[in-house]
Amino acid sequence: MAANQRIRFATTPDGARLAYAVHGRGPALVKVGHWLTHLEYEWDSPVWRHWLEDLGRSHRMVRYDSRETGLSSGGGKEPSLSVWVEDLETVVSAAGLDRFPLLAMLNAGPVAIEYAVRHPEKVTSLVLYGTFLLGRAQRGESDRSRREAEALRTLMEVSWDEDNASIRQLWSARFIPDASLDQFHWLNNLQLKSATADAAVRSMWVSHDIDVSEVATRVAVPTLVLHSRNDAMVPLENGYQVAAAIPDASFVPLESRNHILLAHEPAWPRFLASVGEFLGTEPSHMPRALTMLTIRERQLLELMAAGLDNETIAAKLVISPKTVRNHITHIFEKLAVANRSQAIVLARDAGLGGH
């Protein structure tokens, strides 16, 4: 990564030591602490690296490990939604932040919602990804789902710390079902490094009991909600509920099965483009998006950026106009743009087309 993160520590009123990190440049963006993180271990990971690199190009990112997670310790209070909000208050104060947007995913979404309602003078906007209003125990799920949750809890309590990663793999397969073996292995190890079995179970059970459905109706800041259509960790219906409850929230569905979006999938540049447009920052996704184009798509984009029309491109590449149109459709999807003009602007910003 181009620049190093700076890790610091803050202490909560009840004595918890919270580790927080700052990297990147630009306006502040606070990523709310969620289940299973580790500031040091994530820094060069094959799962989180692109999140940190790409968001750090346009923002000074502040992120932290939740209490009893990663480099953070527990305190005198047991974890709860209210305690998690107080921890966010502690980090914001320690980092000297005035006004800022919040980025929150998984069980951090309710924390961000509650914080935004308590501190509207602090929060400029909310970006909520893959999150929920109602924890699993509050959703009225079937008896089968409740039994599954109890079984997972028992397995975690008994086998979480074992060298055999089969139990942790159950969670990895839900977080990133389309991952490579290397990414699965890394996420399995992250879980072990991130939290003890007791801490992981406590955090999970607090999340299961959360209900911010009424609080969400009182959010008074601009809000963007994004959700993967086939998210196995947090089903899509939860994203609809979040966007419907928060006044004037915008909703963006992402074509992915992964809860943690991976660098190679088209949903990632779409996520970045949507967030960049919403926060009013320059798009930071172009360098990575370009790497996802095939050699032929890159050639075609270069010719588009040079001002050539489809027929001329077809003749130059000795392919049919229909093939050109098909390639352009794929290019638009990978670059997360809606039309030719947007693709050309992004290409020329990246130095393509001789402009």
Contacts in CASP RR format, 6 or more apart in sequence:
PFRMAT RR
TARGET T0000
AUTHOR 0000-0000-0000
METHOD contacts of the structure
MODEL  1
MAANQRIRFATTPDGARLAYAVHGRGPALVKVGHWLTHLEYEWDSPVWRH
WLEDLGRSHRMVRYDSRETGLSSGGGKEPSLSVWVEDLETVVSAAGLDRF
PLLAMLNAGPVAIEYAVRHPEKVTSLVLYGTFLLGRAQRGESDRSRREAE
ALRTLMEVSWDEDNASIRQLWSARFIPDASLDQFHWLNNLQLKSATADAA
VRSMWVSHDIDVSEVATRVAVPTLVLHSRNDAMVPLENGYQVAAAIPDAS
FVPLESRNHILLAHEPAWPRFLASVGEFLGTEPSHMPRALTMLTIRERQL
LELMAAGLDNETIAAKLVISPKTVRNHITHIFEKLAVANRSQAIVLARDA
GLGGH
1 23 0 8 1.000
1 43 0 8 1.000
1 44 0 8 1.000
1 49 0 8 1.000
1 52 0 8 1.000
1 53 0 8 1.000
2 53 0 8 1.000
3 23 0 8 1.000
3 24 0 8 1.000
4 23 0 8 1.000
5 21 0 8 1.000
5 22 0 8 1.000
5 23 0 8 1.000
5 39 0 8 1.000
5 43 0 8 1.000
5 52 0 8 1.000
6 21 0 8 1.000
6 22 0 8 1.000
6 23 0 8 1.000
7 19 0 8 1.000
7 20 0 8 1.000
7 21 0 8 1.000
7 39 0 8 1.000
7 40 0 8 1.000
7 71 0 8 1.000
8 19 0 8 1.000
8 20 0 8 1.000
8 21 0 8 1.000
8 22 0 8 1.000
8 94 0 8 1.000
9 17 0 8 1.000
9 18 0 8 1.000
9 19 0 8 1.000
9 20 0 8 1.000
9 71 0 8 1.000
10 17 0 8 1.000
10 18 0 8 1.000
10 20 0 8 1.000
10 90 0 8 1.000
10 91 0 8 1.000
10 93 0 8 1.000
10 94 0 8 1.000
11 17 0 8 1.000
11 18 0 8 1.000
11 90 0 8 1.000
12 18 0 8 1.000
12 67 0 8 1.000
12 75 0 8 1.000
12 86 0 8 1.000
12 87 0 8 1.000
12 90 0 8 1.000
13 86 0 8 1.000
13 90 0 8 1.000
14 75 0 8 1.000
14 76 0 8 1.000
14 77 0 8 1.000
14 83 0 8 1.000
15 74 0 8 1.000
15 75 0 8 1.000
15 76 0 8 1.000
16 67 0 8 1.000
16 72 0 8 1.000
16 73 0 8 1.000
16 74 0 8 1.000
16 75 0 8 1.000
16 76 0 8 1.000
16 77 0 8 1.000
16 87 0 8 1.000
17 72 0 8 1.000
17 73 0 8 1.000
17 74 0 8 1.000
18 64 0 8 1.000
18 65 0 8 1.000
18 67 0 8 1.000
18 72 0 8 1.000
18 87 0 8 1.000
18 90 0 8 1.000
18 91 0 8 1.000
18 94 0 8 1.000
19 39 0 8 1.000
19 64 0 8 1.000
19 65 0 8 1.000
19 70 0 8 1.000
19 71 0 8 1.000
19 72 0 8 1.000
20 39 0 8 1.000
20 62 0 8 1.000
20 63 0 8 1.000
20 64 0 8 1.000
20 65 0 8 1.000
20 91 0 8 1.000
20 94 0 8 1.000
20 95 0 8 1.000
21 39 0 8 1.000
21 61 0 8 1.000
21 62 0 8 1.000
21 63 0 8 1.000
21 64 0 8 1.000
22 60 0 8 1.000
22 61 0 8 1.000
22 62 0 8 1.000
22 95 0 8 1.000
23 52 0 8 1.000
23 56 0 8 1.000
23 60 0 8 1.000
23 61 0 8 1.000
24 56 0 8 1.000
24 57 0 8 1.000
24 59 0 8 1.000
24 60 0 8 1.000
24 61 0 8 1.000
25 56 0 8 1.000
25 57 0 8 1.000
25 59 0 8 1.000
25 60 0 8 1.000
26 58 0 8 1.000
26 59 0 8 1.000
26 60 0 8 1.000
26 281 0 8 1.000
27 59 0 8 1.000
27 60 0 8 1.000
27 100 0 8 1.000
27 279 0 8 1.000
27 281 0 8 1.000
28 59 0 8 1.000
28 60 0 8 1.000
28 61 0 8 1.000
28 62 0 8 1.000
28 95 0 8 1.000
28 97 0 8 1.000
28 100 0 8 1.000
28 101 0 8 1.000
29 55 0 8 1.000
29 56 0 8 1.000
29 59 0 8 1.000
29 60 0 8 1.000
29 61 0 8 1.000
29 62 0 8 1.000
29 100 0 8 1.000
29 101 0 8 1.000
29 103 0 8 1.000
29 279 0 8 1.000
30 61 0 8 1.000
30 62 0 8 1.000
30 63 0 8 1.000
30 88 0 8 1.000
30 91 0 8 1.000
30 92 0 8 1.000
30 95 0 8 1.000
30 97 0 8 1.000
30 100 0 8 1.000
30 101 0 8 1.000
30 102 0 8 1.000
30 103 0 8 1.000
31 55 0 8 1.000
31 61 0 8 1.000
31 62 0 8 1.000
31 63 0 8 1.000
31 64 0 8 1.000
31 102 0 8 1.000
31 103 0 8 1.000
31 104 0 8 1.000
31 108 0 8 1.000
32 88 0 8 1.000
32 102 0 8 1.000
32 103 0 8 1.000
32 104 0 8 1.000
32 108 0 8 1.000
32 109 0 8 1.000
32 111 0 8 1.000
32 112 0 8 1.000
32 115 0 8 1.000
33 63 0 8 1.000
33 64 0 8 1.000
33 65 0 8 1.000
33 66 0 8 1.000
33 69 0 8 1.000
33 84 0 8 1.000
33 88 0 8 1.000
33 104 0 8 1.000
33 108 0 8 1.000
33 111 0 8 1.000
34 66 0 8 1.000
34 104 0 8 1.000
34 105 0 8 1.000
34 106 0 8 1.000
34 107 0 8 1.000
34 108 0 8 1.000
34 109 0 8 1.000
35 66 0 8 1.000
35 69 0 8 1.000
35 106 0 8 1.000
35 107 0 8 1.000
35 200 0 8 1.000
35 203 0 8 1.000
35 204 0 8 1.000
35 207 0 8 1.000
36 69 0 8 1.000
36 171 0 8 1.000
36 190 0 8 1.000
36 191 0 8 1.000
36 194 0 8 1.000
36 195 0 8 1.000
36 200 0 8 1.000
37 63 0 8 1.000
37 65 0 8 1.000
37 66 0 8 1.000
37 69 0 8 1.000
37 70 0 8 1.000
37 190 0 8 1.000
37 194 0 8 1.000
38 65 0 8 1.000
38 69 0 8 1.000
38 70 0 8 1.000
38 71 0 8 1.000
38 190 0 8 1.000
38 193 0 8 1.000
38 194 0 8 1.000
39 63 0 8 1.000
39 64 0 8 1.000
39 65 0 8 1.000
39 70 0 8 1.000
39 71 0 8 1.000
40 71 0 8 1.000
41 70 0 8 1.000
41 189 0 8 1.000
41 190 0 8 1.000
41 193 0 8 1.000
41 194 0 8 1.000
42 48 0 8 1.000
42 49 0 8 1.000
42 52 0 8 1.000
42 190 0 8 1.000
43 49 0 8 1.000
43 52 0 8 1.000
45 186 0 8 1.000
45 190 0 8 1.000
46 180 0 8 1.000
46 182 0 8 1.000
46 183 0 8 1.000
46 186 0 8 1.000
47 176 0 8 1.000
47 179 0 8 1.000
47 183 0 8 1.000
47 186 0 8 1.000
47 187 0 8 1.000
47 190 0 8 1.000
47 260 0 8 1.000
47 262 0 8 1.000
48 260 0 8 1.000
49 263 0 8 1.000
50 262 0 8 1.000
50 263 0 8 1.000
50 268 0 8 1.000
50 288 0 8 1.000
51 260 0 8 1.000
51 261 0 8 1.000
52 61 0 8 1.000
54 272 0 8 1.000
54 284 0 8 1.000
54 285 0 8 1.000
54 288 0 8 1.000
55 61 0 8 1.000
55 103 0 8 1.000
55 272 0 8 1.000
55 275 0 8 1.000
55 284 0 8 1.000
56 284 0 8 1.000
57 284 0 8 1.000
58 276 0 8 1.000
58 281 0 8 1.000
58 282 0 8 1.000
58 284 0 8 1.000
59 279 0 8 1.000
59 281 0 8 1.000
62 91 0 8 1.000
62 95 0 8 1.000
62 97 0 8 1.000
62 100 0 8 1.000
64 72 0 8 1.000
64 87 0 8 1.000
64 91 0 8 1.000
65 71 0 8 1.000
65 72 0 8 1.000
65 194 0 8 1.000
66 72 0 8 1.000
66 79 0 8 1.000
66 84 0 8 1.000
66 87 0 8 1.000
66 203 0 8 1.000
67 73 0 8 1.000
67 74 0 8 1.000
67 75 0 8 1.000
67 79 0 8 1.000
67 83 0 8 1.000
67 84 0 8 1.000
67 87 0 8 1.000
68 74 0 8 1.000
68 79 0 8 1.000
68 195 0 8 1.000
68 196 0 8 1.000
68 199 0 8 1.000
68 202 0 8 1.000
68 203 0 8 1.000
69 194 0 8 1.000
69 195 0 8 1.000
69 199 0 8 1.000
69 203 0 8 1.000
70 193 0 8 1.000
70 194 0 8 1.000
70 195 0 8 1.000
77 83 0 8 1.000
78 202 0 8 1.000
79 202 0 8 1.000
79 203 0 8 1.000
79 206 0 8 1.000
80 206 0 8 1.000
81 110 0 8 1.000
81 111 0 8 1.000
81 114 0 8 1.000
81 206 0 8 1.000
81 210 0 8 1.000
81 212 0 8 1.000
82 114 0 8 1.000
84 111 0 8 1.000
84 206 0 8 1.000
85 111 0 8 1.000
85 114 0 8 1.000
85 115 0 8 1.000
85 118 0 8 1.000
88 111 0 8 1.000
88 112 0 8 1.000
88 115 0 8 1.000
89 115 0 8 1.000
89 119 0 8 1.000
92 100 0 8 1.000
92 122 0 8 1.000
97 122 0 8 1.000
98 122 0 8 1.000
99 121 0 8 1.000
99 122 0 8 1.000
99 123 0 8 1.000
99 124 0 8 1.000
100 122 0 8 1.000
100 123 0 8 1.000
100 124 0 8 1.000
101 123 0 8 1.000
101 124 0 8 1.000
101 125 0 8 1.000
101 126 0 8 1.000
101 127 0 8 1.000
101 279 0 8 1.000
102 112 0 8 1.000
102 115 0 8 1.000
102 116 0 8 1.000
102 123 0 8 1.000
102 125 0 8 1.000
102 126 0 8 1.000
102 127 0 8 1.000
103 112 0 8 1.000
103 127 0 8 1.000
103 129 0 8 1.000
103 275 0 8 1.000
104 111 0 8 1.000
104 112 0 8 1.000
104 113 0 8 1.000
104 126 0 8 1.000
104 127 0 8 1.000
104 128 0 8 1.000
104 129 0 8 1.000
104 131 0 8 1.000
105 128 0 8 1.000
105 129 0 8 1.000
105 130 0 8 1.000
105 131 0 8 1.000
105 259 0 8 1.000
106 130 0 8 1.000
106 131 0 8 1.000
106 207 0 8 1.000
106 233 0 8 1.000
106 234 0 8 1.000
106 259 0 8 1.000
107 131 0 8 1.000
107 203 0 8 1.000
107 206 0 8 1.000
107 207 0 8 1.000
107 210 0 8 1.000
108 131 0 8 1.000
109 128 0 8 1.000
109 131 0 8 1.000
109 132 0 8 1.000
110 131 0 8 1.000
110 132 0 8 1.000
110 133 0 8 1.000
110 210 0 8 1.000
110 212 0 8 1.000
112 126 0 8 1.000
112 128 0 8 1.000
113 126 0 8 1.000
113 128 0 8 1.000
113 133 0 8 1.000
113 212 0 8 1.000
113 215 0 8 1.000
113 216 0 8 1.000
113 219 0 8 1.000
113 246 0 8 1.000
114 212 0 8 1.000
114 215 0 8 1.000
115 122 0 8 1.000
115 123 0 8 1.000
116 123 0 8 1.000
116 126 0 8 1.000
116 219 0 8 1.000
116 220 0 8 1.000
116 221 0 8 1.000
117 215 0 8 1.000
117 218 0 8 1.000
117 219 0 8 1.000
117 220 0 8 1.000
120 220 0 8 1.000
120 221 0 8 1.000
123 221 0 8 1.000
124 221 0 8 1.000
124 222 0 8 1.000
125 221 0 8 1.000
125 222 0 8 1.000
125 223 0 8 1.000
125 224 0 8 1.000
125 278 0 8 1.000
125 279 0 8 1.000
126 219 0 8 1.000
126 221 0 8 1.000
126 222 0 8 1.000
126 223 0 8 1.000
126 224 0 8 1.000
126 246 0 8 1.000
127 223 0 8 1.000
127 224 0 8 1.000
127 226 0 8 1.000
127 275 0 8 1.000
127 278 0 8 1.000
127 279 0 8 1.000
128 223 0 8 1.000
128 224 0 8 1.000
128 225 0 8 1.000
128 226 0 8 1.000
128 242 0 8 1.000
129 225 0 8 1.000
129 226 0 8 1.000
129 227 0 8 1.000
129 271 0 8 1.000
130 226 0 8 1.000
130 227 0 8 1.000
130 228 0 8 1.000
130 231 0 8 1.000
130 233 0 8 1.000
130 234 0 8 1.000
130 238 0 8 1.000
130 239 0 8 1.000
130 259 0 8 1.000
131 234 0 8 1.000
131 238 0 8 1.000
131 239 0 8 1.000
131 242 0 8 1.000
132 210 0 8 1.000
132 234 0 8 1.000
132 238 0 8 1.000
132 239 0 8 1.000
132 241 0 8 1.000
132 242 0 8 1.000
133 210 0 8 1.000
133 211 0 8 1.000
133 212 0 8 1.000
133 213 0 8 1.000
133 216 0 8 1.000
133 238 0 8 1.000
133 241 0 8 1.000
133 242 0 8 1.000
133 245 0 8 1.000
134 210 0 8 1.000
134 211 0 8 1.000
134 213 0 8 1.000
134 238 0 8 1.000
134 241 0 8 1.000
135 207 0 8 1.000
135 208 0 8 1.000
135 209 0 8 1.000
135 210 0 8 1.000
135 211 0 8 1.000
136 145 0 8 1.000
136 149 0 8 1.000
136 207 0 8 1.000
136 208 0 8 1.000
137 146 0 8 1.000
137 149 0 8 1.000
137 208 0 8 1.000
137 209 0 8 1.000
138 208 0 8 1.000
138 209 0 8 1.000
138 210 0 8 1.000
138 211 0 8 1.000
149 208 0 8 1.000
152 170 0 8 1.000
153 201 0 8 1.000
153 204 0 8 1.000
153 205 0 8 1.000
155 167 0 8 1.000
155 170 0 8 1.000
156 167 0 8 1.000
156 197 0 8 1.000
156 200 0 8 1.000
156 201 0 8 1.000
156 204 0 8 1.000
157 197 0 8 1.000
157 198 0 8 1.000
157 201 0 8 1.000
158 197 0 8 1.000
159 166 0 8 1.000
159 167 0 8 1.000
160 167 0 8 1.000
160 168 0 8 1.000
160 191 0 8 1.000
160 192 0 8 1.000
160 196 0 8 1.000
160 197 0 8 1.000
160 200 0 8 1.000
161 192 0 8 1.000
161 196 0 8 1.000
161 197 0 8 1.000
165 185 0 8 1.000
165 188 0 8 1.000
165 189 0 8 1.000
165 192 0 8 1.000
168 187 0 8 1.000
168 188 0 8 1.000
168 191 0 8 1.000
168 192 0 8 1.000
169 184 0 8 1.000
169 188 0 8 1.000
171 187 0 8 1.000
171 191 0 8 1.000
172 179 0 8 1.000
172 184 0 8 1.000
172 187 0 8 1.000
172 188 0 8 1.000
172 191 0 8 1.000
173 184 0 8 1.000
173 232 0 8 1.000
174 232 0 8 1.000
174 233 0 8 1.000
174 259 0 8 1.000
175 187 0 8 1.000
175 232 0 8 1.000
175 233 0 8 1.000
175 258 0 8 1.000
175 259 0 8 1.000
175 260 0 8 1.000
176 183 0 8 1.000
176 184 0 8 1.000
176 187 0 8 1.000
176 258 0 8 1.000
176 259 0 8 1.000
176 260 0 8 1.000
176 262 0 8 1.000
177 232 0 8 1.000
177 257 0 8 1.000
177 258 0 8 1.000
178 256 0 8 1.000
178 257 0 8 1.000
178 258 0 8 1.000
178 262 0 8 1.000
178 265 0 8 1.000
179 187 0 8 1.000
179 258 0 8 1.000
179 262 0 8 1.000
183 262 0 8 1.000
187 260 0 8 1.000
191 200 0 8 1.000
194 200 0 8 1.000
195 203 0 8 1.000
213 241 0 8 1.000
213 245 0 8 1.000
216 242 0 8 1.000
216 245 0 8 1.000
216 246 0 8 1.000
217 245 0 8 1.000
217 246 0 8 1.000
217 247 0 8 1.000
219 246 0 8 1.000
219 247 0 8 1.000
219 249 0 8 1.000
220 247 0 8 1.000
222 248 0 8 1.000
222 278 0 8 1.000
223 243 0 8 1.000
223 246 0 8 1.000
223 248 0 8 1.000
223 249 0 8 1.000
223 250 0 8 1.000
224 249 0 8 1.000
224 250 0 8 1.000
224 252 0 8 1.000
224 274 0 8 1.000
224 275 0 8 1.000
224 278 0 8 1.000
225 239 0 8 1.000
225 242 0 8 1.000
225 243 0 8 1.000
225 246 0 8 1.000
225 249 0 8 1.000
225 250 0 8 1.000
225 251 0 8 1.000
225 252 0 8 1.000
226 251 0 8 1.000
226 252 0 8 1.000
226 253 0 8 1.000
226 254 0 8 1.000
226 271 0 8 1.000
226 274 0 8 1.000
226 275 0 8 1.000
227 234 0 8 1.000
227 236 0 8 1.000
227 238 0 8 1.000
227 239 0 8 1.000
227 240 0 8 1.000
227 242 0 8 1.000
227 251 0 8 1.000
227 252 0 8 1.000
227 253 0 8 1.000
227 254 0 8 1.000
228 236 0 8 1.000
228 253 0 8 1.000
228 254 0 8 1.000
228 255 0 8 1.000
228 256 0 8 1.000
228 257 0 8 1.000
228 258 0 8 1.000
228 259 0 8 1.000
228 261 0 8 1.000
228 267 0 8 1.000
229 236 0 8 1.000
229 253 0 8 1.000
229 254 0 8 1.000
229 255 0 8 1.000
229 256 0 8 1.000
230 236 0 8 1.000
230 256 0 8 1.000
230 257 0 8 1.000
231 256 0 8 1.000
231 257 0 8 1.000
231 258 0 8 1.000
231 259 0 8 1.000
232 257 0 8 1.000
232 259 0 8 1.000
233 259 0 8 1.000
234 259 0 8 1.000
236 253 0 8 1.000
239 251 0 8 1.000
240 251 0 8 1.000
242 249 0 8 1.000
243 249 0 8 1.000
243 250 0 8 1.000
243 251 0 8 1.000
250 278 0 8 1.000
252 270 0 8 1.000
252 271 0 8 1.000
252 274 0 8 1.000
254 261 0 8 1.000
254 267 0 8 1.000
254 270 0 8 1.000
254 271 0 8 1.000
255 266 0 8 1.000
255 267 0 8 1.000
255 270 0 8 1.000
256 265 0 8 1.000
256 267 0 8 1.000
258 265 0 8 1.000
258 267 0 8 1.000
261 267 0 8 1.000
261 268 0 8 1.000
261 271 0 8 1.000
262 268 0 8 1.000
263 288 0 8 1.000
264 292 0 8 1.000
266 292 0 8 1.000
266 333 0 8 1.000
266 334 0 8 1.000
266 336 0 8 1.000
268 285 0 8 1.000
268 288 0 8 1.000
269 285 0 8 1.000
269 288 0 8 1.000
269 289 0 8 1.000
269 292 0 8 1.000
269 334 0 8 1.000
269 335 0 8 1.000
269 336 0 8 1.000
270 336 0 8 1.000
272 283 0 8 1.000
272 284 0 8 1.000
272 285 0 8 1.000
272 336 0 8 1.000
273 283 0 8 1.000
273 285 0 8 1.000
273 336 0 8 1.000
273 337 0 8 1.000
274 336 0 8 1.000
276 282 0 8 1.000
276 283 0 8 1.000
276 284 0 8 1.000
277 283 0 8 1.000
283 346 0 8 1.000
283 349 0 8 1.000
285 335 0 8 1.000
285 336 0 8 1.000
286 335 0 8 1.000
286 346 0 8 1.000
286 349 0 8 1.000
286 350 0 8 1.000
287 350 0 8 1.000
289 334 0 8 1.000
289 335 0 8 1.000
289 336 0 8 1.000
289 346 0 8 1.000
290 298 0 8 1.000
290 350 0 8 1.000
292 334 0 8 1.000
293 301 0 8 1.000
293 331 0 8 1.000
293 334 0 8 1.000
296 317 0 8 1.000
296 327 0 8 1.000
297 327 0 8 1.000
297 330 0 8 1.000
297 331 0 8 1.000
297 334 0 8 1.000
299 317 0 8 1.000
300 313 0 8 1.000
300 317 0 8 1.000
300 324 0 8 1.000
300 327 0 8 1.000
300 328 0 8 1.000
300 331 0 8 1.000
301 331 0 8 1.000
301 343 0 8 1.000
301 347 0 8 1.000
301 352 0 8 1.000
302 347 0 8 1.000
302 352 0 8 1.000
302 353 0 8 1.000
303 312 0 8 1.000
303 313 0 8 1.000
303 316 0 8 1.000
303 317 0 8 1.000
303 353 0 8 1.000
304 313 0 8 1.000
304 328 0 8 1.000
304 340 0 8 1.000
304 343 0 8 1.000
304 344 0 8 1.000
304 347 0 8 1.000
305 344 0 8 1.000
305 347 0 8 1.000
305 348 0 8 1.000
305 351 0 8 1.000
305 352 0 8 1.000
305 353 0 8 1.000
305 354 0 8 1.000
305 355 0 8 1.000
306 353 0 8 1.000
306 354 0 8 1.000
306 355 0 8 1.000
307 344 0 8 1.000
307 353 0 8 1.000
308 316 0 8 1.000
310 321 0 8 1.000
310 324 0 8 1.000
310 325 0 8 1.000
310 328 0 8 1.000
311 321 0 8 1.000
313 324 0 8 1.000
314 320 0 8 1.000
314 321 0 8 1.000
314 323 0 8 1.000
314 324 0 8 1.000
317 324 0 8 1.000
328 340 0 8 1.000
328 343 0 8 1.000
331 343 0 8 1.000
332 338 0 8 1.000
332 339 0 8 1.000
332 343 0 8 1.000
335 342 0 8 1.000
335 343 0 8 1.000
335 346 0 8 1.000
337 343 0 8 1.000
337 346 0 8 1.000
347 353 0 8 1.000
348 354 0 8 1.000
348 355 0 8 1.000
END
